[in-house]
Amino acid sequence: AIVTERPVADSAASRHRWNRRHTVERIAADMVALARQRDADLLLHEVPTLRVPYATLLTRPVETIDKLVDFCGLSPTDAEIEVAMEVIDPRLNHHTKV
């Protein structure tokens, strides 16, 4: 499993931007509960897990992609790495401080 880690307040604020049916606080509480369950399930089933801080993905994308490639045991071409780099857009980050 690959888990992208981001401060809950940032993720909740981001989700609230496109769905205001619930308060940011409710969204954050739900996200915490889901993350706890996810982590417990990964541990219970002994799933190899790579945790990727969202801010690191944005500030050090090459290093992050290298870790993802190694973790997954992939051998991407230079063109595939280039495409992966193109979809990492720090301008889409509205809440996390990097």
Backbone bond lengths (Angstrom), bond angles and torsions (degrees), N, CA, C in turn:
res aa  C-N    CA-C-N  psi(-1)  N-CA   C-N-CA  omega(-1)  CA-C   N-CA-C  phi
1 A - - - 1.450 - - 1.522 108.49 -
2 I 1.296 114.55 146.64 1.467 121.19 173.50 1.517 106.29 -117.05
3 V 1.321 115.72 122.41 1.456 122.09 -177.74 1.523 108.46 -114.18
4 T 1.317 115.61 120.61 1.460 120.06 175.32 1.520 107.83 -88.91
5 E 1.317 115.74 121.79 1.465 120.20 -178.04 1.523 110.32 -102.45
6 R 1.315 113.88 133.40 1.457 121.83 -179.62 1.522 106.30 -147.88
7 P 1.322 118.27 144.96 1.462 118.60 177.57 1.532 110.86 -53.12
8 V 1.319 116.13 135.29 1.463 121.40 -176.52 1.525 111.28 -57.36
9 A 1.311 117.37 -40.97 1.472 119.66 -179.34 1.526 110.96 -60.44
10 D 1.322 116.68 -38.56 1.472 120.71 179.22 1.526 110.96 -67.88
11 S 1.324 116.31 -45.74 1.471 119.92 179.57 1.528 111.16 -63.58
12 A 1.309 116.87 -41.46 1.466 120.73 -179.86 1.530 110.54 -65.45
13 A 1.315 116.88 -42.05 1.473 120.28 178.61 1.524 110.42 -63.78
14 S 1.315 116.28 -40.42 1.456 120.25 178.74 1.526 111.56 -64.15
15 R 1.319 116.74 -45.75 1.470 120.69 178.68 1.525 110.87 -64.33
16 H 1.321 116.65 -37.03 1.461 121.24 -179.08 1.530 111.53 -65.83
17 R 1.322 116.95 -26.57 1.468 120.43 179.10 1.524 111.73 -60.90
18 W 1.334 118.08 -34.46 1.462 119.61 -176.65 1.520 113.47 -108.70
19 N 1.338 117.63 -2.23 1.465 119.85 176.53 1.523 107.97 -150.62
20 R 1.299 115.91 101.62 1.469 121.14 -175.75 1.522 113.06 -98.38
21 R 1.317 116.33 20.81 1.466 120.12 179.81 1.526 111.29 -65.29
22 H 1.346 117.14 -31.94 1.459 121.73 179.45 1.528 109.55 -120.32
23 T 1.320 116.03 159.32 1.460 120.24 177.62 1.531 110.19 -70.90
24 V 1.306 115.86 159.56 1.463 120.64 176.83 1.523 109.90 -58.81
25 E 1.324 116.48 -39.23 1.463 120.51 -179.58 1.528 111.70 -63.55
26 R 1.320 116.99 -40.75 1.469 121.00 178.07 1.520 110.42 -65.70
27 I 1.322 115.97 -43.84 1.464 120.40 178.69 1.522 109.79 -60.65
28 A 1.336 117.18 -44.51 1.470 121.33 179.77 1.522 111.23 -61.63
29 A 1.324 116.91 -43.94 1.468 120.31 179.78 1.523 110.59 -62.51
30 D 1.322 117.12 -42.13 1.463 120.61 178.01 1.527 111.02 -63.78
31 M 1.316 116.24 -40.03 1.469 120.47 -179.79 1.529 111.22 -65.45
32 V 1.319 116.69 -39.84 1.469 120.69 177.89 1.531 109.78 -62.64
33 A 1.320 116.25 -45.56 1.468 120.30 -179.96 1.529 110.64 -62.35
34 L 1.313 116.87 -43.46 1.470 120.29 179.25 1.527 111.42 -64.38
35 A 1.330 117.16 -41.86 1.468 120.73 179.72 1.526 110.98 -65.06
36 R 1.322 117.00 -39.83 1.471 119.72 177.56 1.520 111.17 -62.53
37 Q 1.334 116.09 -43.49 1.459 120.12 178.99 1.522 110.73 -65.61
38 R 1.333 116.56 -42.81 1.463 120.38 177.63 1.520 110.82 -57.69
39 D 1.321 116.52 -48.88 1.462 120.94 -178.24 1.526 111.78 -63.51
40 A 1.328 116.86 -39.67 1.463 120.45 177.87 1.531 110.62 -64.54
41 D 1.320 116.87 -41.38 1.464 120.86 179.42 1.527 111.42 -66.74
42 L 1.319 117.00 -41.50 1.465 120.00 178.33 1.524 110.76 -61.89
43 L 1.318 116.22 -41.08 1.462 121.34 179.28 1.536 110.53 -68.62
44 L 1.312 116.69 -46.36 1.460 121.63 -179.37 1.527 111.60 -57.54
45 H 1.304 116.21 -42.57 1.464 121.10 -176.69 1.529 113.31 -94.10
46 E 1.333 115.31 7.33 1.468 122.25 177.13 1.533 112.07 51.11
47 V 1.322 114.88 47.69 1.461 120.86 -179.28 1.528 108.81 -82.70
48 P 1.330 117.78 122.91 1.468 119.18 174.45 1.533 108.49 -57.95
49 T 1.314 115.99 131.53 1.460 120.25 -172.72 1.520 111.04 -133.74
50 L 1.319 114.73 133.61 1.462 121.52 172.12 1.514 106.86 -110.81
51 R 1.317 116.44 124.87 1.465 121.28 177.93 1.519 108.22 -100.59
52 V 1.316 115.33 127.32 1.453 121.79 -176.63 1.527 109.04 -118.92
53 P 1.329 117.85 110.39 1.464 118.98 175.48 1.531 110.35 -64.49
54 Y 1.305 116.16 130.50 1.463 121.92 -178.32 1.531 110.94 -56.91
55 A 1.316 117.23 -43.99 1.468 120.44 -179.24 1.522 111.11 -61.98
56 T 1.334 117.56 -35.98 1.460 120.92 178.42 1.520 110.30 -67.66
57 L 1.318 117.00 -40.06 1.457 120.42 176.72 1.528 110.45 -56.90
58 L 1.323 116.66 -41.70 1.459 120.48 -178.22 1.523 113.17 -75.13
59 T 1.317 117.27 -36.08 1.468 120.15 -174.96 1.518 113.59 -92.78
60 R 1.336 117.43 -24.97 1.471 121.43 -179.69 1.527 109.72 -135.71
61 P 1.331 116.28 63.19 1.468 119.44 -174.15 1.531 113.83 -63.03
62 V 1.314 118.37 -37.99 1.466 120.21 -179.06 1.526 110.11 -62.86
63 E 1.321 116.26 -47.23 1.467 121.56 178.64 1.533 110.30 -60.53
64 T 1.322 116.36 -42.48 1.462 120.89 -178.74 1.527 111.20 -66.01
65 I 1.316 116.72 -44.90 1.469 119.77 178.55 1.520 110.31 -62.95
66 D 1.330 117.30 -38.94 1.469 119.99 176.74 1.526 111.02 -59.44
67 K 1.333 116.85 -42.01 1.471 120.28 178.71 1.522 111.19 -65.30
68 L 1.328 116.36 -41.09 1.464 120.34 178.50 1.523 111.04 -62.92
69 V 1.323 115.91 -43.57 1.462 121.17 179.45 1.527 110.41 -61.38
70 D 1.329 116.36 -46.92 1.466 120.56 179.57 1.522 111.31 -62.55
71 F 1.322 116.42 -45.49 1.460 120.96 -178.23 1.530 111.61 -60.48
72 C 1.323 115.63 -40.63 1.467 120.40 -177.56 1.526 113.42 -85.16
73 G 1.330 116.56 -8.29 1.458 119.79 -179.43 1.519 112.73 68.53
74 L 1.320 116.15 35.88 1.455 121.42 -178.08 1.522 111.64 -94.12
75 S 1.327 115.17 162.48 1.466 122.43 175.01 1.524 107.70 -133.30
76 P 1.337 116.59 70.83 1.465 118.73 -176.24 1.527 111.68 -72.01
77 T 1.321 114.22 154.43 1.462 119.95 174.22 1.527 108.42 -77.35
78 D 1.311 116.44 166.84 1.466 120.15 175.85 1.526 110.67 -59.99
79 A 1.330 116.69 -36.96 1.470 120.73 179.37 1.528 110.74 -64.40
80 E 1.316 117.52 -39.63 1.466 120.86 178.97 1.533 110.90 -66.87
81 I 1.318 116.64 -39.98 1.476 120.30 176.21 1.526 109.37 -62.54
82 E 1.298 116.93 -42.12 1.466 121.23 179.85 1.529 111.05 -60.88
83 V 1.318 117.05 -42.76 1.472 120.88 178.30 1.529 109.64 -63.45
84 A 1.316 117.16 -42.49 1.471 120.46 178.18 1.523 110.46 -60.19
85 M 1.314 116.82 -41.44 1.468 121.03 -179.81 1.540 111.05 -65.02
86 E 1.321 116.24 -34.31 1.464 120.29 -177.12 1.525 113.11 -67.50
87 V 1.315 118.23 -25.92 1.467 119.59 -178.09 1.524 112.82 -88.29
88 I 1.317 117.66 -6.68 1.469 120.77 176.28 1.517 107.22 -88.42
89 D 1.314 115.56 107.59 1.457 121.36 -174.66 1.527 110.59 -124.86
90 P 1.340 116.89 99.69 1.470 119.74 -179.36 1.524 113.81 -58.11
91 R 1.319 118.29 -20.11 1.475 120.33 178.92 1.520 111.55 -66.47
92 L 1.335 117.03 -19.44 1.463 119.70 179.11 1.518 112.31 -81.91
93 N 1.306 116.48 -4.09 1.468 121.99 179.62 1.523 108.64 -84.54
94 H 1.315 116.81 110.83 1.450 120.29 -176.41 1.521 113.95 -103.01
95 H 1.330 117.43 -13.39 1.455 118.57 -172.02 1.522 114.42 -130.96
96 T 1.305 119.28 -36.71 1.467 121.40 -174.48 1.508 110.66 -76.46
97 K 1.313 115.50 128.76 1.467 120.48 177.25 1.517 108.97 -78.06
98 V 1.319 116.50 128.77 1.464 120.47 179.01 1.516 109.71 -121.49
